Amino acid sequence: MSDQNDDVFGEDEDEAARDFDRLGDVLYQRIAAFAEEEDVDDEILPALLLRLSLSFSRRVEARPLLSGRG
C-alpha cells in the first residue's frame, strides 16, 4: 500500500471544490453557447458530450504511454 495521501484536493479542499464548481459552470456556459451557435439539438448534445468525455479520458490514459513513462 502507498503512504501517499489519497485526498485529491489536499489541504485546500474547500478552495479546490469551489474552483471545481466554478470551472464546471464556465464549461457549461461555453457548451451552451456552442450548442446555440451550432444549432445542436438538445437530444444529441448529451451524446456528443459523452463521446468527448470518453475521448479525453483515453487521451489522459495514453499520456504516460506516449511519453515513455509507465
For each residue, the residues with C-beta under 8 A, 3 or more apart:
1:
2:
3:
4:
5: 10
6:
7: 10 13
8: 16
9: 12 13 16 17
10: 5 7 13 16
11:
12: 9 15 16
13: 7 9 10 16 17
14: 17 18
15: 12 18 19
16: 8 9 10 12 13 19 20
17: 9 13 14 20 21
18: 14 15 21 22
19: 15 16 22 23
20: 16 17 23 24
21: 17 18 24 25
22: 18 19 25 26
23: 19 20 26 27
24: 20 21 27 28
25: 21 22 28 29
26: 22 23 29 30
27: 23 24 30 31
28: 24 25 31 32
29: 25 26 32 33
30: 26 27 33 34
31: 27 28 34 35 45 49
32: 28 29 35 36
33: 29 30 36 37
34: 30 31 37 38 40
35: 31 32 38 39 40 42 45
36: 32 33 39 40
37: 33 34
38: 34 35
39: 35 36
40: 34 35 36 44 45 48
41: 44 45
42: 35 45
43: 46
44: 40 41 47 48
45: 31 35 40 41 42 48 49
46: 43 49 50
47: 44 50 51
48: 40 44 45 51 52
49: 31 45 46 52 53
50: 46 47 53 54
51: 47 48 54 55
52: 48 49 55 56
53: 49 50 56 57
54: 50 51 57 58
55: 51 52 58 59
56: 52 53 59 60
57: 53 54 60 61
58: 54 55 61 62
59: 55 56 62 63
60: 56 57 63
61: 57 58 64 65
62: 58 59 65 66
63: 59 60 66 67
64: 61 67 69 70
65: 61 62 70
66: 62 63
67: 63 64 70
68:
69: 64
70: 64 65 67
